[in-house]
Amino acid sequence: MIVLGLDTATSATAVALLDDRRPADARERRHEPAAGERPGHAAQLLALAAELLESAGLRFADVDRIAVGVGPGTFTGLRIGVATARALAQGSGAELVGVSTLRALALAAEPAAPAGSGVLAVIDARRGEAFAAGWRGGEPVVAQAALAPAALAERVAAEGGRWLAVGDGALRFRTDLEGAGCRVPPDDRAEHRVSGRAVCGLALLAPPGVVRDLVVPDYLRLPDAVLARHQPRRPLT
């Protein structure tokens, strides 16, 4: 099975191509915006996918399954990623699978975790919060949630044990997480980046026959624009 994996839940655009007959030959491309630059999801996603397929001598029609990270993550990024994946699946006839971006982040970091340590995947949710979830031995032990850093640190400390915390949220809230006993790798380590290969790997575990229209973004909380509409207006002075 040939799987094309996409993820746009963070500021990065990640694309990977995996053939389950030759998993060691998996290929990946990504775009990381420079400091102060806006994410390039809209411009980069299809271009990177086409480049990756061309490098393997394949076309979109050769892909058996398309996997997309459904979040949680940024509203605009998820919307672009899921919409693109659904359009590609419809046009190529490939199956479509949605996978958790947090799980993909944790899965790629598991080889770097010391024996017995859990892996806490943490994505910067903006507004002073983090999207986070944790696994130990591949089993979920910290449920996915949007939390302030202090609340996340309390939850991890209450769970106990050793933890490897990864992701851009782990970098932003390093002080809180390290105070709760987590180990956060140096800023430049690959463990902090969402892996397109991990997205593909999770897709291989999914059953066939997923209804395309049921693959939707997992925003986990309301977008900023919706929240703003529900905030009480200040009286005019």
WOBELLIN-V866387 format. One record per pair of residues at least 12 apart in sequence whose ideal C-beta (glycine too) atoms are under 10 Angstrom apart, sorted by the first residue. I is the first residue (numbers start at 1). J is the second residue. D is the distance in Angstrom with one decimal. If there is no record, write none. Layout:
BEGIN
i j d
I J D
I J D
END
This chain:
BEGIN
i j d
1 18 8.5
1 19 7.4
1 20 4.8
1 21 8.1
1 63 9.3
1 64 4.6
1 65 6.0
1 95 9.1
1 200 9.8
1 203 9.0
1 204 6.9
1 208 9.7
2 17 7.2
2 18 7.4
2 19 5.2
2 20 8.0
2 21 8.9
2 53 9.3
2 56 8.6
2 58 6.9
2 62 6.0
2 63 5.3
2 64 5.0
2 65 7.5
2 66 9.9
2 94 8.7
2 200 9.5
3 16 8.1
3 17 7.4
3 18 4.8
3 19 7.8
3 20 7.2
3 23 10.0
3 26 9.0
3 63 7.2
3 64 6.8
3 65 4.8
3 66 7.5
3 67 5.8
3 94 8.9
3 95 9.2
3 97 8.4
3 196 10.0
3 197 9.7
3 199 8.6
3 200 4.4
3 201 8.5
3 202 9.7
3 203 5.2
3 204 6.4
3 206 9.9
4 16 7.5
4 17 5.7
4 18 8.2
4 49 6.3
4 52 7.7
4 53 7.4
4 58 9.1
4 60 7.9
4 62 9.4
4 63 4.7
4 64 8.9
4 65 7.6
4 66 5.0
4 67 7.1
4 68 9.2
4 85 8.6
4 88 7.6
4 89 9.5
4 92 9.0
4 94 7.5
4 196 8.9
4 199 9.4
4 200 7.6
4 203 9.0
5 17 7.5
5 18 6.9
5 26 9.0
5 28 8.4
5 49 9.5
5 52 9.8
5 65 9.1
5 66 7.8
5 67 4.5
5 68 7.6
5 69 7.9
5 85 9.4
5 97 9.2
5 99 8.1
5 104 8.3
5 195 8.6
5 196 4.6
5 197 7.0
5 198 7.9
5 199 3.6
5 200 3.8
5 201 8.2
5 202 8.4
5 203 6.4
5 204 10.0
6 41 9.6
6 45 6.4
6 46 9.5
6 48 8.8
6 49 6.9
6 66 7.1
6 67 7.0
6 68 4.8
6 69 6.9
6 80 9.7
6 81 5.6
6 82 8.9
6 84 6.8
6 85 5.5
6 88 8.4
6 196 7.1
6 199 7.0
6 200 9.5
7 30 9.1
7 41 9.8
7 45 9.5
7 67 8.7
7 68 7.0
7 69 3.4
7 70 9.1
7 71 9.2
7 73 8.3
7 77 8.8
7 78 9.4
7 81 6.5
7 85 9.8
7 99 8.5
7 101 5.9
7 104 6.7
7 105 9.1
7 193 9.8
7 194 5.0
7 195 8.2
7 196 6.1
7 198 8.8
7 199 5.3
8 31 9.8
8 39 7.5
8 40 9.5
8 41 4.4
8 42 9.1
8 44 8.8
8 45 6.3
8 68 8.3
8 69 7.2
8 71 9.3
8 73 7.5
8 74 8.0
8 76 8.7
8 77 4.2
8 78 6.7
8 79 8.7
8 80 5.5
8 81 3.5
8 82 8.5
8 83 10.0
8 84 8.0
8 85 9.4
8 101 9.1
8 194 9.1
8 217 10.0
9 41 9.7
9 68 9.4
9 69 5.0
9 70 7.8
9 71 4.8
9 72 6.9
9 73 2.7
9 74 6.7
9 77 5.7
9 78 5.8
9 81 7.0
9 82 9.8
9 100 9.4
9 101 4.0
9 102 8.6
9 104 8.9
9 105 8.9
9 123 6.7
9 131 8.7
9 194 6.5
9 199 10.0
9 217 8.6
9 218 9.0
10 32 9.5
10 39 8.1
10 41 9.8
10 69 9.0
10 71 9.6
10 73 5.7
10 74 7.0
10 77 6.9
10 78 10.0
10 101 7.6
10 105 8.8
10 123 6.1
10 124 7.7
10 131 9.9
10 167 7.9
10 168 6.0
10 169 9.3
10 192 9.7
10 193 8.1
10 194 5.7
11 31 9.4
11 32 7.4
11 33 5.5
11 37 8.7
11 38 8.4
11 39 4.5
11 40 8.8
11 41 8.7
11 73 9.2
11 74 7.4
11 77 7.5
11 124 8.8
11 168 7.5
12 30 5.7
12 31 6.6
12 32 5.1
12 33 7.5
12 39 7.5
12 40 8.9
12 41 8.9
12 44 9.3
12 77 9.0
12 168 8.7
12 193 6.3
12 194 6.5
12 196 9.7
13 29 8.5
13 30 6.3
13 31 4.4
13 32 8.2
13 33 8.7
13 39 7.1
13 40 5.9
13 41 5.2
13 42 9.2
13 43 8.7
13 44 4.4
13 45 5.4
13 46 10.0
13 47 9.2
13 48 6.3
13 49 9.7
13 77 8.3
13 80 9.0
13 81 8.3
13 194 9.8
13 196 9.3
14 28 7.0
14 29 7.9
14 30 4.7
14 31 8.3
14 32 9.4
14 44 9.8
14 45 9.3
14 48 8.4
14 69 7.9
14 81 9.5
14 101 9.6
14 104 8.9
14 193 7.4
14 194 5.4
14 195 6.8
14 196 4.1
14 197 8.9
14 198 9.2
14 199 7.3
15 27 9.0
15 28 6.9
15 29 5.0
15 30 7.0
15 31 8.8
15 44 8.5
15 45 6.9
15 46 9.2
15 47 9.2
15 48 4.3
15 49 5.0
15 50 9.4
15 51 8.4
15 52 5.6
15 53 9.5
15 196 5.3
15 199 9.0
15 200 9.8
16 28 4.2
16 29 7.6
16 30 8.7
16 48 9.6
16 49 9.5
16 52 7.4
16 67 8.7
16 195 7.3
16 196 2.9
16 197 4.7
16 198 8.2
16 199 6.4
16 200 5.1
16 201 9.1
16 203 10.0
17 29 8.7
17 49 8.3
17 52 4.9
17 53 6.7
17 55 8.3
17 56 5.9
17 58 7.5
17 62 10.0
17 63 8.2
17 196 8.2
17 197 9.0
17 200 7.4
18 65 9.5
18 67 9.0
18 196 8.7
18 197 6.4
18 199 9.1
18 200 3.9
18 201 7.1
18 203 8.3
18 204 7.6
19 56 8.2
19 58 9.1
19 62 9.9
19 64 9.4
19 200 9.5
20 64 9.1
20 65 9.5
20 200 8.8
20 201 9.3
20 203 9.8
20 204 5.8
23 197 8.8
23 200 8.8
23 201 8.0
23 204 8.7
25 56 8.7
26 195 9.8
26 196 8.6
26 197 4.9
26 198 10.0
26 200 6.6
26 201 8.5
27 51 9.8
27 52 5.7
27 53 9.4
27 55 6.5
27 56 6.4
27 196 9.0
27 197 8.6
27 200 10.0
28 48 9.3
28 52 7.7
28 195 7.2
28 196 4.8
28 197 5.6
28 198 9.8
28 199 9.7
28 200 8.9
29 44 8.8
29 47 9.0
29 48 4.4
29 49 8.0
29 50 9.9
29 51 6.1
29 52 5.1
29 55 8.5
29 196 7.7
30 44 8.7
30 48 7.3
30 193 7.3
30 194 8.7
30 195 9.0
30 196 6.9
31 43 8.5
31 44 4.2
31 45 8.5
31 47 8.7
31 48 6.5
32 44 10.0
32 193 7.9
38 76 9.5
39 74 7.4
39 76 7.7
39 77 6.0
39 80 8.8
41 74 8.8
41 76 7.4
41 77 5.3
41 78 9.3
41 79 9.1
41 80 4.5
41 81 6.7
41 84 8.4
42 76 8.7
42 77 9.5
42 80 5.6
42 84 8.8
44 80 9.9
45 68 10.0
45 77 9.6
45 80 6.7
45 81 6.8
45 83 9.9
45 84 5.4
45 85 9.0
45 88 9.6
46 60 9.7
46 84 6.5
46 87 9.3
46 88 8.2
48 196 9.1
49 63 9.2
49 66 9.2
49 84 8.4
49 85 9.7
49 88 7.6
49 196 9.9
52 196 8.9
59 92 8.4
60 88 6.3
60 89 9.6
60 91 7.0
60 92 4.5
60 93 9.4
60 94 7.7
61 91 8.7
61 92 5.3
61 93 7.3
61 94 8.4
62 92 8.4
62 94 9.1
63 88 7.9
63 89 8.7
63 92 5.8
63 93 9.0
63 94 4.7
63 95 9.1
64 92 9.4
64 93 9.3
64 94 6.0
64 95 6.7
64 203 10.0
64 208 9.7
65 89 8.7
65 94 5.8
65 95 4.4
65 96 7.5
65 97 6.1
65 200 8.6
65 203 5.7
65 204 7.9
65 206 8.0
65 208 8.3
65 210 9.3
66 84 9.3
66 85 5.3
66 86 8.7
66 87 9.9
66 88 5.6
66 89 5.0
66 90 10.0
66 92 7.6
66 94 4.9
66 95 7.1
66 96 5.2
66 97 7.2
66 98 9.9
66 200 9.7
66 203 8.0
66 212 9.5
66 215 9.3
67 85 7.8
67 94 9.8
67 95 9.1
67 96 7.9
67 97 4.8
67 98 7.6
67 99 5.6
67 104 9.0
67 196 8.8
67 198 9.7
67 199 5.0
67 200 5.7
67 201 8.9
67 202 6.8
67 203 3.3
67 204 8.5
67 206 7.8
67 215 9.6
68 81 5.5
68 82 5.7
68 83 9.5
68 84 7.8
68 85 3.7
68 86 8.1
68 88 9.1
68 89 8.9
68 96 7.2
68 97 7.5
68 98 5.8
68 99 7.3
68 101 9.3
68 199 7.4
68 203 8.8
68 215 6.7
68 217 9.2
69 81 6.5
69 82 8.8
69 85 9.2
69 98 7.8
69 99 6.0
69 100 7.4
69 101 3.9
69 102 9.0
69 103 9.1
69 104 5.9
69 105 9.0
69 194 6.6
69 195 9.9
69 196 8.6
69 198 9.2
69 199 5.5
69 202 9.0
69 217 9.5
69 218 9.3
70 82 6.2
70 85 9.1
70 97 9.5
70 98 4.1
70 99 6.8
70 100 6.9
70 101 6.9
70 215 6.7
70 216 6.9
70 217 5.5
70 218 4.7
70 219 9.2
71 98 9.1
71 99 10.0
71 100 7.7
71 101 5.3
71 102 8.2
71 123 8.4
71 131 7.6
71 144 9.7
71 216 9.6
71 217 5.4
71 218 4.3
71 219 6.3
71 220 6.7
72 100 8.4
72 101 6.8
72 102 6.9
72 123 6.6
72 125 7.1
72 130 9.9
72 131 4.2
72 132 9.3
72 133 9.0
72 144 7.2
72 145 9.4
72 146 7.1
72 217 8.3
72 218 5.4
72 219 6.3
72 220 3.8
72 221 7.7
73 101 5.6
73 102 8.9
73 123 5.9
73 124 9.2
73 125 8.2
73 131 7.0
73 194 8.6
73 217 8.2
73 218 8.5
73 219 8.3
73 220 8.7
74 123 8.9
74 124 9.1
74 125 8.6
74 126 7.7
74 217 9.9
74 219 9.3
74 223 9.4
75 126 9.8
75 217 7.8
75 219 6.2
75 221 9.6
75 222 9.2
75 223 4.4
75 224 7.4
75 225 8.2
75 226 9.3
76 223 8.9
77 101 9.7
77 217 9.1
78 101 8.5
78 216 9.1
78 217 3.8
78 218 7.6
78 219 6.7
78 220 10.0
78 223 9.9
79 216 9.9
79 217 6.2
79 219 9.1
79 223 9.4
80 217 9.8
81 98 9.8
81 101 9.3
81 217 7.9
82 96 9.3
82 98 7.3
82 215 6.4
82 216 6.5
82 217 5.1
82 218 9.5
83 217 9.1
85 97 9.0
85 98 8.1
85 212 9.1
85 215 7.1
86 98 9.7
86 212 5.8
86 213 7.7
86 215 6.5
86 216 9.1
87 212 9.9
89 210 9.6
89 212 5.6
89 215 8.3
90 212 6.6
90 213 9.9
94 212 9.7
95 203 8.7
95 206 8.5
95 207 9.9
95 208 6.2
95 209 7.7
95 210 6.5
95 212 8.4
96 203 9.3
96 206 9.8
96 210 6.1
96 211 8.6
96 212 4.8
96 213 9.3
96 214 9.0
96 215 5.3
97 199 9.2
97 200 9.7
97 202 8.0
97 203 4.5
97 204 9.0
97 205 9.1
97 206 4.4
97 207 9.0
97 208 9.1
97 210 5.6
97 212 9.9
97 215 7.1
98 199 9.9
98 202 9.6
98 203 8.9
98 206 8.5
98 210 7.6
98 212 9.9
98 214 8.1
98 215 4.0
98 216 7.4
98 217 8.6
98 218 7.9
99 198 8.5
99 199 5.6
99 200 9.0
99 201 9.0
99 202 4.2
99 203 6.0
99 205 8.8
99 206 7.4
99 215 9.6
100 121 8.7
100 133 7.6
100 140 9.8
100 144 7.4
100 199 9.5
100 202 7.5
100 218 7.3
101 121 8.1
101 123 6.9
101 131 8.4
101 133 9.8
101 167 9.3
101 194 5.9
101 198 9.5
101 199 8.0
101 202 10.0
101 218 8.2
102 120 9.3
102 121 4.2
102 122 8.3
102 123 6.6
102 131 6.6
102 132 7.2
102 133 4.5
102 134 8.9
102 135 9.1
102 140 9.9
102 142 9.9
102 144 6.1
102 167 8.0
102 169 9.8
102 194 9.1
102 218 9.2
102 220 9.5
103 119 9.8
103 121 7.2
103 133 7.3
103 135 7.4
103 138 9.8
103 140 8.4
103 144 8.9
103 198 8.0
103 199 9.3
103 202 6.3
104 121 8.2
104 194 5.9
104 195 6.2
104 196 8.3
104 197 8.8
104 198 4.1
104 199 4.8
104 200 9.1
104 201 8.0
104 202 5.9
104 203 9.6
105 119 8.4
105 120 9.6
105 121 4.0
105 122 8.2
105 123 7.2
105 131 10.0
105 132 10.0
105 133 9.0
105 166 6.2
105 167 5.3
105 168 9.5
105 169 9.6
105 170 9.5
105 191 8.4
105 192 8.4
105 193 8.1
105 194 5.2
105 195 7.4
105 198 7.4
105 199 9.7
106 118 8.8
106 119 4.3
106 120 7.5
106 121 4.1
106 122 9.6
106 132 10.0
106 133 7.3
106 134 7.4
106 135 5.2
106 136 10.0
106 138 9.1
106 140 9.5
106 164 9.0
106 165 10.0
106 166 7.2
106 167 8.7
106 191 9.5
106 198 8.5
107 119 8.1
107 121 8.8
107 135 8.1
107 138 8.3
107 195 7.6
107 197 9.3
107 198 4.5
107 199 9.0
107 201 6.6
107 202 6.7
108 121 9.3
108 166 8.2
108 190 7.8
108 191 6.9
108 192 9.9
108 193 8.0
108 194 7.7
108 195 3.7
108 196 9.4
108 197 7.1
108 198 4.2
108 199 9.2
108 201 8.6
109 121 7.4
109 135 9.8
109 164 6.2
109 165 9.1
109 166 4.4
109 167 8.5
109 170 9.8
109 185 8.3
109 189 8.9
109 190 8.7
109 191 4.2
109 192 8.3
109 193 9.7
109 195 8.7
109 198 8.9
110 135 7.9
110 136 10.0
110 137 9.2
110 138 7.6
110 164 8.5
110 166 9.7
110 191 9.4
110 198 9.3
111 191 9.0
112 164 6.6
112 166 8.1
112 183 9.7
112 185 7.0
112 189 7.7
112 190 8.6
112 191 5.3
113 135 9.6
113 136 9.1
113 137 10.0
113 162 8.4
113 163 8.4
113 164 4.3
113 166 8.9
113 183 8.7
113 191 8.9
114 162 6.6
114 163 10.0
114 164 7.3
114 183 8.0
115 162 9.3
116 136 8.1
116 137 8.4
116 161 7.2
116 162 6.3
117 136 7.6
117 137 9.7
117 161 7.3
117 162 4.2
117 163 6.2
117 164 5.2
117 182 9.4
117 183 7.6
118 134 5.2
118 135 6.3
118 136 3.7
118 137 8.0
118 139 9.3
118 140 10.0
118 141 6.2
118 142 7.6
118 156 8.6
118 159 7.6
118 160 9.5
118 161 5.9
118 162 7.0
118 163 4.9
118 164 7.3
118 165 9.3
118 182 9.2
119 133 9.5
119 134 6.6
119 135 5.5
119 136 7.6
119 137 9.7
119 138 9.3
119 141 10.0
119 142 9.8
119 163 7.3
119 164 5.2
119 165 8.0
119 166 6.7
119 191 8.8
120 132 6.2
120 133 7.6
120 134 4.3
120 135 8.3
120 136 9.6
120 141 9.5
120 142 6.5
120 152 8.4
120 155 9.6
120 156 6.3
120 159 9.2
120 163 5.0
120 164 7.0
120 165 4.4
120 166 7.2
120 167 8.3
120 169 9.4
120 170 7.2
120 177 7.4
120 180 9.4
120 182 6.3
120 183 9.8
120 184 9.3
121 133 5.7
121 134 7.2
121 135 7.9
121 142 9.2
121 144 9.1
121 164 9.8
121 165 8.1
121 166 6.1
121 167 5.4
121 169 8.4
121 170 8.2
121 191 9.8
121 194 9.0
122 134 9.0
122 147 9.4
122 149 9.1
122 152 7.3
122 156 9.7
122 165 5.7
122 166 7.0
122 167 4.3
122 168 7.8
122 169 3.5
122 170 4.3
122 171 8.5
122 172 8.3
122 173 6.9
122 174 9.8
122 177 7.2
122 182 9.0
122 184 8.9
122 192 9.3
123 146 9.6
123 166 9.8
123 167 5.1
123 168 6.3
123 169 4.9
123 170 8.9
123 172 9.6
123 194 8.2
123 220 9.7
124 167 7.6
124 168 4.7
124 169 4.3
124 170 8.9
124 171 8.0
124 172 5.0
124 173 8.1
125 145 10.0
125 146 5.4
125 147 8.5
125 148 9.7
125 169 7.0
125 172 9.7
125 220 7.8
125 221 7.4
126 169 9.9
126 172 9.7
126 224 7.9
127 146 8.9
127 148 9.3
127 221 8.8
127 224 7.5
127 227 8.7
128 148 6.1
128 149 7.5
128 150 9.9
128 172 9.6
128 173 9.3
129 145 9.4
129 146 5.2
129 147 6.2
129 148 5.6
129 149 7.8
129 151 8.8
129 152 8.6
129 169 8.6
129 173 9.4
129 220 9.8
129 221 8.0
130 145 8.9
130 146 7.3
130 147 6.0
130 148 7.9
130 149 6.3
130 151 9.3
130 152 5.7
130 165 9.8
130 167 8.2
130 168 9.2
130 169 3.9
130 170 8.1
130 172 7.5
130 173 5.9
130 176 9.1
130 177 9.1
131 144 7.2
131 145 7.6
131 146 5.5
131 147 8.3
131 152 9.7
131 167 8.6
131 169 6.8
131 218 9.4
131 219 9.7
131 220 5.9
131 221 8.4
132 144 7.3
132 145 6.5
132 146 8.1
132 147 6.3
132 149 9.5
132 151 9.8
132 152 5.4
132 155 8.2
132 156 8.4
132 165 8.5
132 167 8.1
132 169 6.6
132 170 8.6
132 173 9.2
132 177 9.3
133 145 7.4
133 220 10.0
134 152 9.8
134 155 8.7
134 156 7.1
134 159 7.1
134 161 9.7
134 163 6.9
134 164 9.6
134 165 8.6
134 182 9.7
136 159 8.6
136 161 6.9
136 162 9.3
136 163 8.6
141 156 9.9
141 159 6.2
141 160 9.9
141 161 8.6
141 163 9.9
142 155 6.3
142 156 6.8
142 158 9.6
142 159 6.0
142 163 8.9
143 155 9.0
144 218 8.3
144 220 6.9
145 220 7.7
145 221 9.5
146 219 9.5
146 220 5.3
146 221 4.8
147 169 9.8
147 173 9.7
148 173 9.1
148 176 9.0
149 169 8.4
149 172 8.0
149 173 4.0
149 174 9.5
149 175 8.2
149 176 4.0
149 177 7.5
149 179 9.6
149 180 9.5
150 173 9.1
150 176 6.2
150 179 9.4
150 180 9.4
151 176 9.4
152 165 9.3
152 169 8.5
152 170 9.9
152 173 7.1
152 176 7.0
152 177 7.3
152 180 7.9
152 182 9.6
153 165 9.9
153 173 7.9
153 175 9.2
153 176 4.4
153 177 6.1
153 178 9.1
153 179 6.1
153 180 3.9
153 181 8.9
153 182 8.2
154 176 9.4
154 180 7.4
155 180 8.5
156 176 9.3
156 177 7.1
156 179 9.9
156 180 4.7
156 181 7.2
156 182 6.2
157 177 9.9
157 179 8.5
157 180 4.4
157 181 6.4
157 182 9.1
158 180 9.2
159 180 9.4
159 181 9.9
160 181 8.5
161 181 8.5
162 181 7.2
162 182 8.3
162 183 7.3
163 177 7.9
163 180 7.8
163 181 6.6
163 182 4.4
163 183 6.9
163 184 9.3
164 182 7.1
164 183 5.4
164 184 7.9
164 185 7.3
164 191 7.6
165 177 4.7
165 178 8.2
165 180 8.7
165 181 9.7
165 182 4.1
165 183 7.0
165 184 4.9
165 185 8.5
165 191 9.5
165 192 9.5
166 182 9.6
166 183 9.7
166 184 7.6
166 185 6.7
166 189 8.0
166 190 9.4
166 191 4.4
166 192 5.4
166 193 8.8
166 194 9.8
167 184 9.5
167 191 8.3
167 192 5.7
167 193 8.5
167 194 7.8
168 187 9.6
168 192 6.3
168 193 8.5
168 194 9.1
169 192 9.3
170 182 7.5
170 183 9.7
170 184 5.0
170 185 8.2
170 187 9.8
170 191 9.0
170 192 6.7
171 184 7.1
171 185 9.1
171 186 9.4
171 187 5.7
171 189 9.7
171 192 6.1
174 187 8.7
END
